[in-house]
Amino acid sequence: MQTVSVSLGEAGVTMVCEACGKPIDSIDIGAYRKLIDKSAKVYLCRACLAERLGWTCDYLDGVILMYRKRGCTLFPPLSDSDV
């Protein structure tokens, strides 16, 4: 059985990276689900995910941007400032 790493912040529950404990956002979750496991309950931040994949953070950000531009629903929609 998998456990979910969470911490209580001011706004409620905040999910954190399973490896380093850094707070994660919806882009981190989408990247982990797209690249590792769609049904995951625990996640890695982008830095830890890039390290696990043997990629640089810049390369991972490029891959994420590509999927977002294609409309992948695992990520939040692009805003004008993201392009």
N, C-alpha and C positions, 0 to 999 in steps of 0.2 A: 504494500500500500504506500502511495506517495503522500508526502506532506507538503503543505504550502507554506512558504516562508513569508510572514507578514509582520508588520509592526504598526502600532497605533500612532498615527500622527494627528496633527490638529484637525485635518479634514476627514478623519476616519481611518480606515484601513489602507496602508500603503504596502504594496508588494515589494520585495527586495530580491536582489540577485542571490541565487543559491550559493555561488562561489565566493563573492566578496562582500555581500551584505549591502551594497549600494542600492538606493531606491531605483525602481525601474518604471518605465512608462509604457504606453500602449504600443509604441514603435518597437521597443525591446521585446514585448510579448509577441507581436506580430512576426518579427524576424525569427524568433525562436520557433514559433509554430510553423512558419513557412519552411525553414531550413532544417529543423531537427525533428519535431514531433507535433503534429496538428492537435493532438489531444493532451498535450502536456499540462501539468498542474503546477510545476515549478519551472522557473525561467532563469536565464542568465542575462546580465546587462550586455550592451553592445560590445564593450571592451572584452569581457570574458568570452562572449560568443565568438568574436573575431579570433581570439587566441585559440579557442577550442578547434576552430575550423582551419587554423594556420594562415589566416588572412590578416591584412592590416585593417585598422578601423576605417580608414578612408575607402578601401575596397568594399568593405561591408556596407558603408553608407551609400556607395554607388549602386550596389545590388539592391538595397532597400529602396532607393529612389527609383530604380528601374521598375520594380514591382509596383510601387505606388503610382507611377505614371501609367502603367498598364491597367490600373484600377483594381488591384488585388484587395479583396475585402478583409484581409487579415490585418491591414494597416489603416490608420485614419486617412481620410481623403486629403489630397494635396491642397495647400492654400497658395496664394500668389507668391508669398515669400519663400516657399519651399522649392520652387522651380529654378 
